[in-house]
Amino acid sequence: MKTQTSPIQTKIIDGKAHAARVTEEIREKVSLFQQHHQTTPGLAVILVGNDPASEVYVRNKAIQTHKAGMRSFMHMLPASTSEAHLLTLVERLNNDPEIHGILVQLPLPEGINPTTIIQGIAPHKDVDGLHATNAGKLALNLPGGIIPCTPLGCLLLLQSEIESMRGLHAVVVGASNLVGKPMAQLLLQQGCTVSIAHIDTRNPAEIAQQGDILVVATGNKELVRRHWIKPGATIIDVGITRIPTEDGKTRLVGDVTFEEALGVAGRITPVPGGVGPMTIACLLRNTLTAAELQLDTKD
């Protein structure tokens, strides 16, 4: 006779609450930084084109930057901006002592190579953590680097929920430079056994099923179904896609089919309200880190 197992009470990880705590910690540290250095950390955000979603995201970043007590410098450029012009602006910001962090909002219009622009940002001002120097320091676990915002936010959420990740099997679905690869590096540093599934992986569901921790960052809406999930796993859903609803409106969904994960996963981040707020909070944290790296070197 089969024993019927009771469904798991899945905990919803409140990214907004965690982000609020991180932002408050940053605000307090910014105040101490100002007292010590007599200057305020400054973040320059560059938006090229008029993508509505990017415009909303950039405005939100500016609001949160001010809330944390830092200065925000917005550069809104037309879609017709050339790569050469954008590189000139980046170089000017690299040499501006009032600017401690530079962020170029992606995606960029056609005709501008994002890799060229990212590598043009001074590594110590690269608050997205995507410059080759910062990626190398993360891979080698060297000090003085800047960690990409979204993976850092994911790590902080995991650390708030799991006392020790040492020995756990972590599966990362997605192998992008922005999330998947740096996330795997961070999990390795926590002592996890790490597997990465990507677009060419055969039977990704079988690999995902092994994950005590499952981080999904593919941009493929509701890719992960119930049978992908190990009972009790902690799921960090990085994806966010806007889909139409029957009433003619839209709603946001993640890379994990949320309703199917409930009752199987031990913990899960919602979309929205999970990783997104932590990404912005970690952008603020990285801006302060960048300012400390630059100013402490001069002391």
Kinemage of the C-alpha trace (Angstrom):
@kinemage 1
@onewidth
@group {chain A} dominant
@subgroup {mainchain}
@vectorlist {calphas} color= white
{ca met a 1} P 0.000 0.000 0.000
{ca lys a 2} L 1.430 3.369 -1.081
{ca thr a 3} L 1.922 6.047 1.523
{ca gln a 4} L 0.444 9.344 0.413
{ca thr a 5} L 2.795 12.237 1.019
{ca ser a 6} L 1.427 15.577 2.131
{ca pro a 7} L 2.087 18.589 -0.079
{ca ile a 8} L 4.900 20.853 1.034
{ca gln a 9} L 4.040 24.243 2.485
{ca thr a 10} L 6.006 26.390 0.072
{ca lys a 11} L 7.471 29.576 1.532
{ca ile a 12} L 7.268 32.654 -0.713
{ca ile a 13} L 10.538 34.606 -0.449
{ca asp a 14} L 9.705 38.314 -0.131
{ca gly a 15} L 12.275 40.053 -2.324
{ca lys a 16} L 10.789 43.485 -1.641
{ca ala a 17} L 11.285 43.140 2.109
{ca his a 18} L 14.850 41.865 1.701
{ca ala a 19} L 15.629 44.687 -0.752
{ca ala a 20} L 14.260 47.286 1.666
{ca arg a 21} L 16.626 46.019 4.376
{ca val a 22} L 19.614 46.041 2.013
{ca thr a 23} L 18.769 49.568 0.843
{ca glu a 24} L 18.504 50.805 4.433
{ca glu a 25} L 21.907 49.282 5.239
{ca ile a 26} L 23.363 51.020 2.191
{ca arg a 27} L 21.814 54.342 3.217
{ca glu a 28} L 23.502 54.104 6.622
{ca lys a 29} L 26.852 53.175 5.051
{ca val a 30} L 26.566 56.023 2.543
{ca ser a 31} L 26.162 58.446 5.440
{ca leu a 32} L 29.374 57.135 7.041
{ca phe a 33} L 31.133 57.263 3.660
{ca gln a 34} L 30.149 60.922 3.244
{ca gln a 35} L 31.500 61.777 6.685
{ca his a 36} L 34.802 60.040 6.007
{ca his a 37} L 35.416 61.195 2.425
{ca gln a 38} L 33.401 64.445 2.263
{ca thr a 39} L 31.840 63.285 -0.980
{ca thr a 40} L 28.696 61.459 -2.109
{ca pro a 41} L 28.756 58.333 -4.302
{ca gly a 42} L 27.475 59.141 -7.786
{ca leu a 43} L 25.843 56.759 -10.261
{ca ala a 44} L 25.605 57.584 -13.959
{ca val a 45} L 22.951 55.677 -15.930
{ca ile a 46} L 22.930 55.803 -19.724
{ca leu a 47} L 19.815 54.933 -21.701
{ca val a 48} L 20.004 54.834 -25.492
{ca gly a 49} L 16.663 54.864 -27.321
{ca asn a 50} L 13.121 55.025 -26.004
{ca asp a 51} L 12.208 51.504 -24.983
{ca pro a 52} L 9.263 52.001 -22.565
{ca ala a 53} L 10.232 49.153 -20.214
{ca ser a 54} L 13.815 50.400 -19.999
{ca glu a 55} L 12.631 53.957 -19.336
{ca val a 56} L 10.517 52.798 -16.383
{ca tyr a 57} L 13.388 50.680 -15.055
{ca val a 58} L 15.886 53.543 -15.349
{ca arg a 59} L 13.556 55.987 -13.578
{ca asn a 60} L 13.099 53.487 -10.754
{ca lys a 61} L 16.868 53.155 -10.432
{ca ala a 62} L 17.185 56.935 -10.104
{ca ile a 63} L 14.503 57.056 -7.399
{ca gln a 64} L 16.157 54.273 -5.395
{ca thr a 65} L 19.597 55.868 -5.794
{ca his a 66} L 18.316 59.103 -4.233
{ca lys a 67} L 16.570 57.166 -1.446
{ca ala a 68} L 19.903 55.586 -0.551
{ca gly a 69} L 21.467 59.050 -0.223
{ca met a 70} L 23.510 58.870 -3.419
{ca arg a 71} L 23.623 61.108 -6.480
{ca ser a 72} L 22.046 60.055 -9.764
{ca phe a 73} L 23.177 61.316 -13.173
{ca met a 74} L 20.882 60.430 -16.076
{ca his a 75} L 22.005 60.429 -19.709
{ca met a 76} L 19.100 59.870 -22.111
{ca leu a 77} L 20.355 59.477 -25.668
{ca pro a 78} L 18.371 59.048 -28.911
{ca ala a 79} L 18.253 55.688 -30.701
{ca ser a 80} L 20.282 57.240 -33.513
{ca thr a 81} L 23.320 57.620 -31.210
{ca ser a 82} L 26.438 56.121 -32.756
{ca glu a 83} L 28.721 53.650 -31.022
{ca ala a 84} L 31.579 56.162 -31.228
{ca his a 85} L 29.479 58.868 -29.532
{ca leu a 86} L 28.447 56.475 -26.756
{ca leu a 87} L 32.055 55.418 -26.184
{ca thr a 88} L 33.073 59.084 -25.946
{ca leu a 89} L 30.444 59.652 -23.248
{ca val a 90} L 31.589 56.553 -21.347
{ca glu a 91} L 35.203 57.738 -21.469
{ca arg a 92} L 34.184 61.172 -20.153
{ca leu a 93} L 32.355 59.522 -17.244
{ca asn a 94} L 35.369 57.278 -16.602
{ca asn a 95} L 37.424 60.430 -16.004
{ca asp a 96} L 34.788 62.312 -13.970
{ca pro a 97} L 35.660 62.173 -10.223
{ca glu a 98} L 32.013 62.822 -9.274
{ca ile a 99} L 30.950 59.603 -11.001
{ca his a 100} L 31.769 56.426 -9.073
{ca gly a 101} L 29.546 54.015 -10.983
{ca ile a 102} L 28.522 53.744 -14.642
{ca leu a 103} L 25.636 51.648 -15.903
{ca val a 104} L 24.644 51.357 -19.557
{ca gln a 105} L 21.079 50.090 -19.784
{ca leu a 106} L 20.726 47.017 -22.010
{ca pro a 107} L 19.596 46.174 -24.624
{ca leu a 108} L 21.253 48.728 -26.898
{ca pro a 109} L 19.942 49.670 -30.361
{ca glu a 110} L 21.190 47.839 -33.430
{ca gly a 111} L 24.555 49.085 -34.617
{ca ile a 112} L 26.005 49.353 -31.112
{ca asn a 113} L 28.008 46.384 -29.865
{ca pro a 114} L 27.211 45.949 -26.137
{ca thr a 115} L 30.490 44.106 -25.496
{ca thr a 116} L 32.477 47.028 -26.902
{ca ile a 117} L 30.619 49.474 -24.655
{ca ile a 118} L 30.881 47.333 -21.515
{ca gln a 119} L 34.604 46.796 -22.013
{ca gly a 120} L 34.951 50.574 -22.444
{ca ile a 121} L 33.756 51.197 -18.898
{ca ala a 122} L 36.560 51.499 -16.322
{ca pro a 123} L 36.463 48.232 -14.305
{ca his a 124} L 36.345 50.093 -10.979
{ca lys a 125} L 33.226 51.978 -12.188
{ca asp a 126} L 31.521 48.973 -13.781
{ca val a 127} L 28.620 48.576 -11.333
{ca asp a 128} L 27.040 45.886 -13.533
{ca gly a 129} L 30.140 43.751 -12.932
{ca leu a 130} L 30.331 42.692 -16.578
{ca his a 131} L 33.790 43.974 -17.518
{ca ala a 132} L 36.305 41.193 -18.231
{ca thr a 133} L 38.426 42.332 -15.263
{ca asn a 134} L 35.519 41.951 -12.844
{ca ala a 135} L 34.441 38.639 -14.397
{ca gly a 136} L 38.004 37.356 -14.026
{ca lys a 137} L 38.238 38.398 -10.379
{ca leu a 138} L 34.956 36.633 -9.655
{ca ala a 139} L 36.096 33.464 -11.446
{ca leu a 140} L 39.381 33.435 -9.519
{ca asn a 141} L 37.748 34.554 -6.237
{ca leu a 142} L 40.050 37.575 -6.023
{ca pro a 143} L 39.273 40.705 -3.956
{ca gly a 144} L 38.592 44.140 -5.406
{ca gly a 145} L 36.078 43.097 -8.057
{ca ile a 146} L 32.443 44.033 -8.574
{ca ile a 147} L 29.857 41.229 -8.734
{ca pro a 148} L 26.948 41.451 -11.228
{ca cys a 149} L 23.842 42.829 -9.518
{ca thr a 150} L 21.322 40.081 -10.246
{ca pro a 151} L 23.498 37.103 -9.205
{ca leu a 152} L 24.562 39.021 -6.101
{ca gly a 153} L 20.904 39.643 -5.252
{ca cys a 154} L 20.127 35.959 -5.764
{ca leu a 155} L 22.996 34.995 -3.462
{ca leu a 156} L 21.810 37.359 -0.718
{ca leu a 157} L 18.303 35.871 -0.940
{ca leu a 158} L 19.708 32.349 -0.675
{ca gln a 159} L 21.907 33.300 2.284
{ca ser a 160} L 18.891 34.761 4.061
{ca glu a 161} L 17.007 31.466 3.689
{ca ile a 162} L 19.685 28.755 3.928
{ca glu a 163} L 22.052 28.662 6.891
{ca ser a 164} L 24.760 26.817 4.951
{ca met a 165} L 24.877 25.902 1.269
{ca arg a 166} L 27.999 23.787 1.646
{ca gly a 167} L 27.516 20.392 0.022
{ca leu a 168} L 24.152 21.216 -1.548
{ca his a 169} L 23.585 20.514 -5.233
{ca ala a 170} L 22.780 23.785 -7.010
{ca val a 171} L 21.444 23.736 -10.561
{ca val a 172} L 21.603 26.904 -12.652
{ca val a 173} L 19.355 26.895 -15.714
{ca gly a 174} L 20.790 29.434 -18.164
{ca ala a 175} L 24.429 30.203 -18.956
{ca ser a 176} L 24.472 33.912 -19.776
{ca asn a 177} L 27.352 36.221 -18.876
{ca leu a 178} L 24.824 38.417 -17.078
{ca val a 179} L 23.373 35.819 -14.685
{ca gly a 180} L 24.075 32.131 -15.293
{ca lys a 181} L 27.880 32.039 -15.344
{ca pro a 182} L 28.499 34.458 -12.433
{ca met a 183} L 25.734 32.751 -10.429
{ca ala a 184} L 27.511 29.416 -10.839
{ca gln a 185} L 30.774 30.987 -9.638
{ca leu a 186} L 29.104 32.428 -6.542
{ca leu a 187} L 27.484 29.090 -5.700
{ca leu a 188} L 30.824 27.312 -6.091
{ca gln a 189} L 32.312 29.778 -3.614
{ca gln a 190} L 29.558 28.805 -1.165
{ca gly a 191} L 30.662 25.181 -1.343
{ca cys a 192} L 27.860 23.942 -3.587
{ca thr a 193} L 28.165 21.220 -6.177
{ca val a 194} L 27.072 23.144 -9.265
{ca ser a 195} L 25.474 21.997 -12.519
{ca ile a 196} L 24.583 24.325 -15.391
{ca ala a 197} L 21.837 23.531 -17.882
{ca his a 198} L 21.555 25.604 -21.047
{ca ile a 199} L 19.927 25.692 -24.470
{ca asp a 200} L 21.947 22.717 -25.747
{ca thr a 201} L 21.522 20.576 -22.628
{ca arg a 202} L 19.833 17.232 -23.205
{ca asn a 203} L 17.033 16.426 -20.742
{ca pro a 204} L 17.387 19.625 -18.673
{ca ala a 205} L 14.444 18.567 -16.501
{ca glu a 206} L 16.408 15.547 -15.260
{ca ile a 207} L 19.283 17.793 -14.221
{ca ala a 208} L 16.975 20.368 -12.615
{ca gln a 209} L 15.322 17.594 -10.554
{ca gln a 210} L 18.633 17.065 -8.742
{ca gly a 211} L 18.842 20.628 -7.467
{ca asp a 212} L 18.520 21.381 -3.769
{ca ile a 213} L 18.858 24.924 -5.101
{ca leu a 214} L 17.404 25.794 -8.512
{ca val a 215} L 18.239 29.147 -10.091
{ca val a 216} L 16.438 29.759 -13.378
{ca ala a 217} L 17.492 32.577 -15.711
{ca thr a 218} L 16.565 31.863 -19.328
{ca gly a 219} L 13.997 34.477 -20.343
{ca asn a 220} L 11.799 31.555 -21.438
{ca lys a 221} L 8.432 32.071 -19.767
{ca glu a 222} L 7.198 29.293 -17.474
{ca leu a 223} L 9.836 26.875 -18.778
{ca val a 224} L 10.203 25.013 -15.495
{ca arg a 225} L 7.230 22.780 -14.717
{ca arg a 226} L 6.327 20.756 -11.659
{ca his a 227} L 8.247 17.650 -12.754
{ca trp a 228} L 11.490 19.695 -13.000
{ca ile a 229} L 11.483 20.417 -9.263
{ca lys a 230} L 13.032 18.353 -6.479
{ca pro a 231} L 10.636 18.253 -3.501
{ca gly a 232} L 11.741 20.837 -0.933
{ca ala a 233} L 14.081 22.682 -3.309
{ca thr a 234} L 14.755 26.399 -2.978
{ca ile a 235} L 13.906 28.113 -6.272
{ca ile a 236} L 15.217 31.498 -7.375
{ca asp a 237} L 13.270 32.629 -10.451
{ca val a 238} L 15.202 35.345 -12.310
{ca gly a 239} L 13.053 35.448 -15.439
{ca ile a 240} L 10.408 38.061 -16.112
{ca thr a 241} L 8.108 38.146 -19.138
{ca arg a 242} L 4.947 40.149 -19.765
{ca ile a 243} L 2.137 38.049 -21.247
{ca pro a 244} L -1.432 38.942 -22.347
{ca thr a 245} L -4.419 37.914 -20.234
{ca glu a 246} L -7.957 36.987 -21.282
{ca asp a 247} L -9.320 40.403 -20.251
{ca gly a 248} L -7.024 42.172 -22.715
{ca lys a 249} L -4.514 43.258 -20.074
{ca thr a 250} L -1.091 41.822 -19.288
{ca arg a 251} L 0.663 40.195 -16.358
{ca leu a 252} L 4.229 39.310 -15.432
{ca val a 253} L 5.406 35.710 -15.183
{ca gly a 254} L 8.758 34.123 -14.474
{ca asp a 255} L 10.755 31.262 -15.957
{ca val a 256} L 9.110 28.905 -13.444
{ca thr a 257} L 5.433 27.932 -13.620
{ca phe a 258} L 4.685 29.389 -10.196
{ca glu a 259} L 1.383 27.636 -9.470
{ca glu a 260} L 2.899 24.242 -10.287
{ca ala a 261} L 5.886 24.887 -8.025
{ca leu a 262} L 3.671 25.526 -5.016
{ca gly a 263} L 3.383 22.412 -2.874
{ca val a 264} L 6.622 20.973 -4.302
{ca ala a 265} L 9.304 23.620 -3.736
{ca gly a 266} L 10.345 24.400 -0.193
{ca arg a 267} L 10.865 28.075 -1.031
{ca ile a 268} L 10.406 30.184 -4.145
{ca thr a 269} L 10.784 33.798 -5.244
{ca pro a 270} L 7.672 35.296 -6.848
{ca val a 271} L 7.526 37.263 -10.102
{ca pro a 272} L 7.214 40.162 -9.649
{ca gly a 273} L 8.483 40.975 -6.161
{ca gly a 274} L 11.353 38.525 -5.917
{ca val a 275} L 14.696 38.977 -7.646
{ca gly a 276} L 13.831 42.305 -9.330
{ca pro a 277} L 13.892 44.505 -6.196
{ca met a 278} L 17.107 42.809 -5.046
{ca thr a 279} L 18.794 43.583 -8.366
{ca ile a 280} L 18.224 47.312 -7.848
{ca ala a 281} L 19.289 47.085 -4.190
{ca cys a 282} L 22.518 45.395 -5.276
{ca leu a 283} L 23.101 48.092 -7.898
{ca leu a 284} L 23.144 50.571 -5.003
{ca arg a 285} L 25.445 48.276 -3.047
{ca asn a 286} L 27.793 48.004 -6.037
{ca thr a 287} L 27.835 51.780 -6.475
{ca leu a 288} L 28.956 52.193 -2.873
{ca thr a 289} L 31.505 49.378 -3.328
{ca ala a 290} L 32.866 51.131 -6.429
{ca ala a 291} L 33.135 54.435 -4.578
{ca glu a 292} L 34.969 52.760 -1.686
{ca leu a 293} L 37.403 51.075 -4.084
{ca gln a 294} L 38.193 54.418 -5.729
{ca leu a 295} L 38.373 56.626 -2.651
{ca asp a 296} L 40.088 54.155 -0.335
{ca thr a 297} L 42.858 53.771 -2.897
{ca lys a 298} L 43.527 57.496 -2.662
{ca asp a 299} L 43.662 57.595 1.154
